[in-house]
C-alpha cells in the first residue's frame, strides 16, 4: 500500500495516467482489477485520472483515482481500500499476473540484449530509459492461444510480494515451463517509445489486436493531444 501511495503522490494531478506514465498505468490498472466490482467498474473506461487529494490533512493526503468513461461519465474508485486492502482480485487477474511473472526474465533479457536506441516507429534517437518493450501480438492473445484445449490451467496462485502480484505454484511447474517455452517461441517483442506504446494500446483496446505502430513521436503526441482536447 505504501508504494501505491507514493506512486499517486509522484504522479500528482494527472488527467491521463496512461499517456503520462504507461508503467504507472499498468500498475494502477492491475490494482483496479482487484476491485470487488471490477467487471462493472472497468467496463468502457476511456481514461484513468489522478485527482486532487481527498483530505487536506498532511497525514491523510492521498490523491484520488477517477475513471472516465466513453459516455462522458466520471466515477471515483478507492484504490487503497477496495483494490488493495479490500479485494483479492479475480482469478482472471491473478492468472494474468502469474503469466506475466513467469516470462518477466524473457522480457528483461530482450530489453538488455536490444541494441535499439530509438523507437522502431519514430526514427529519431530516444534515450534507452524512455523505450518500453511491447508485444506485437497482445499478451492476452498469447495467453488465450496457449490455454486453448488445456485442462490444467491453474486457479490458485502464490504471492510474489505478499500483497498484490501472483506467480504459479510449485505444483504447476509443468504448466509454467510449457508457457515459458510457448512465449519464447511465439512472442514477438519490439522496443517502442512511450508515446507510440500509448497509441498502440488505445488501438488494441478498440479491438485492433494487430494494430501497427502509427508513426513518428511528434505525430503520435499530436494525436494524443487532439484526442485529449476533444474528450
C-alpha positions in Angstrom: 0.0 0.0 0.0 2.9 2.3 0.8 4.2 2.0 -2.8 0.7 2.8 -4.2 0.5 5.9 -2.0 4.0 7.1 -3.1 3.1 6.4 -6.8 0.0 8.5 -6.6 1.9 11.3 -4.8 4.6 11.2 -7.5 2.0 11.4 -10.3 0.1 14.2 -8.6 -2.9 15.6 -10.6 -2.7 13.6 -13.9 -5.7 13.8 -16.3 -4.5 10.8 -18.3 -2.2 8.3 -16.4 -1.6 6.1 -19.4 -0.4 8.9 -21.6 1.8 10.4 -18.8 3.4 7.2 -17.5 2.5 3.8 -19.1 4.3 1.8 -16.4 2.4 3.6 -13.6 -0.8 3.0 -15.6 0.0 -0.8 -15.8 0.4 -0.9 -12.0 -2.7 1.1 -11.2 -4.8 -0.9 -13.8 -3.6 -4.2 -12.1 -4.8 -2.9 -8.8 -8.2 -1.7 -10.3 -8.8 -5.3 -11.5 -8.8 -6.4 -7.8 -11.8 -4.2 -7.0 -14.8 -6.3 -5.8 -16.9 -4.9 -8.7 -14.1 -4.7 -11.2 -16.1 -6.0 -14.1 -18.7 -3.3 -13.6 -16.3 -0.5 -12.7 -13.8 -1.1 -15.6 -16.3 -1.6 -18.4 -15.8 1.0 -21.2 -13.2 3.0 -19.3 -11.6 5.6 -21.6 -9.1 7.2 -19.3 -7.7 6.8 -15.7 -7.2 10.0 -13.9 -5.4 11.0 -10.7 -7.2 13.9 -9.0 -6.7 16.2 -6.1 -6.2 14.7 -2.6 -9.5 14.0 -0.8 -8.2 15.2 2.5 -6.3 18.5 3.4 -4.6 16.8 6.4 -0.9 16.0 5.5 -1.1 12.6 7.2 -4.2 11.6 5.2 -3.3 13.4 2.0 -4.0 10.7 -0.6 -4.6 11.5 -4.3 -7.9 10.2 -5.6 -8.3 8.0 -8.7 -11.1 8.7 -11.2 -12.4 6.6 -14.0 -13.5 8.5 -17.1 -15.9 6.5 -19.4 -16.6 6.5 -23.1 -20.0 8.0 -22.5 -18.5 11.1 -20.7 -19.4 10.0 -17.2 -16.8 10.0 -14.4 -16.6 7.9 -11.3 -14.2 7.7 -8.4 -12.6 4.5 -7.1 -11.0 3.6 -3.8 -7.6 2.3 -5.0 -6.2 1.7 -1.5 -9.2 0.5 0.4 -11.1 -1.5 -2.2 -8.3 -2.6 -4.6 -5.6 -3.4 -2.1 -6.9 -3.9 1.4 -10.4 -4.9 0.5 -10.0 -7.0 -2.6 -8.3 -10.3 -3.5 -8.8 -9.8 -7.2 -10.4 -12.2 -9.7 -9.0 -15.5 -10.8 -8.5 -14.0 -14.3 -6.4 -11.1 -12.9 -4.3 -13.4 -10.8 -3.8 -15.8 -13.7 -2.7 -12.9 -15.9 -0.2 -11.8 -13.2 1.2 -15.3 -13.0 1.6 -15.5 -16.8 3.5 -12.2 -16.8 5.6 -13.1 -13.8 6.7 -16.3 -15.5 8.1 -14.6 -18.6 9.4 -11.5 -17.0 13.0 -12.8 -17.4 12.5 -13.1 -21.1 11.2 -9.6 -21.4 14.1 -8.2 -19.3 16.6 -10.2 -21.4 15.1 -8.8 -24.6 15.4 -5.3 -23.2 19.0 -5.8 -22.1 20.0 -7.5 -25.4 18.3 -5.0 -27.6 20.7 -2.6 -29.3 17.8 -0.3 -30.2 18.5 3.3 -29.2 15.4 4.6 -30.9 11.7 3.7 -31.2 11.1 1.4 -34.2 8.4 3.8 -35.3 10.0 7.2 -34.7 13.4 7.1 -36.4 14.6 9.8 -34.0 17.1 8.8 -31.3 15.4 8.1 -28.0 17.1 7.7 -24.6 17.2 4.0 -23.6 15.2 4.6 -20.5 12.3 6.1 -22.5 11.9 2.9 -24.6 9.5 0.2 -23.5 9.2 -3.5 -24.5 6.0 -4.1 -26.4 4.3 -7.3 -27.6 3.4 -7.1 -31.3 0.6 -9.5 -30.6 -1.3 -8.7 -27.5 -0.2 -10.6 -24.4 -3.8 -11.7 -23.6 -4.0 -13.3 -27.1 -0.8 -15.3 -26.5 -2.2 -16.4 -23.2 -5.5 -17.4 -24.8 -3.8 -19.4 -27.6 -1.6 -21.2 -25.1 -4.5 -22.2 -22.9 -6.7 -23.3 -25.8 -7.6 -27.0 -25.2 -5.7 -27.3 -22.0 -7.4 -28.8 -18.9 -4.6 -28.0 -16.4 -5.0 -24.2 -16.1 -4.3 -23.2 -12.5 -6.9 -21.4 -10.4 -4.8 -20.8 -7.3 -1.5 -19.0 -7.0 1.3 -17.9 -4.7 2.0 -14.3 -3.9 5.2 -12.6 -5.2 5.3 -9.7 -2.8 2.9 -10.7 -0.1 0.2 -8.2 -1.3 -0.6 -7.9 -5.0 1.3 -9.8 -7.7 0.9 -13.5 -8.2 3.0 -16.4 -9.5 2.4 -20.0 -10.3 2.6 -22.5 -7.5 5.4 -25.1 -7.5 2.8 -27.8 -8.2 2.1 -26.1 -11.5 5.7 -26.1 -12.6 5.0 -28.2 -15.8 2.3 -25.7 -16.9 4.6 -22.8 -16.2 7.5 -24.4 -18.1 5.3 -25.1 -21.1 4.1 -21.4 -21.1 7.6 -20.1 -20.9 8.6 -22.2 -23.9 5.5 -21.1 -25.8 6.1 -17.4 -25.1 9.8 -17.8 -26.2 8.6 -19.3 -29.5 5.6 -17.2 -30.3 6.1 -13.7 -28.7 7.4 -11.0 -31.0 8.8 -8.2 -29.0 9.8 -4.7 -30.0 11.2 -1.5 -28.4 8.9 1.4 -28.7 8.7 4.9 -27.2 6.1 5.7 -24.5 4.1 7.8 -27.0 3.7 5.0 -29.5 3.1 2.4 -26.8 0.1 4.5 -25.6 -1.2 4.9 -29.1 -0.9 1.1 -29.7 -2.7 0.3 -26.5 -5.5 2.6 -27.4 -6.0 1.0 -30.8 -5.9 -2.5 -29.2 -8.5 -1.6 -26.7 -10.8 -0.8 -29.6 -10.4 -4.3 -30.9 -7.5 -3.9 -33.3 -5.3 -6.7 -31.9 -2.7 -6.4 -34.6 -2.5 -2.6 -34.5 0.6 -1.3 -36.1 2.9 1.4 -34.9 1.3 4.7 -36.0 4.3 6.8 -36.9 6.6 9.5 -35.6 6.6 10.5 -31.9 5.6 14.0 -33.0 2.6 12.7 -34.9 1.5 10.4 -32.1 1.9 13.1 -29.4 -0.2 15.5 -31.6 -2.9 12.8 -31.9 -2.9 12.2 -28.2 -3.2 15.9 -27.5 -6.0 16.3 -30.1 -7.8 13.4 -28.5 -7.4 14.8 -25.0 -8.8 18.2 -26.2 -11.8 16.6 -27.9 -12.6 14.5 -24.9 
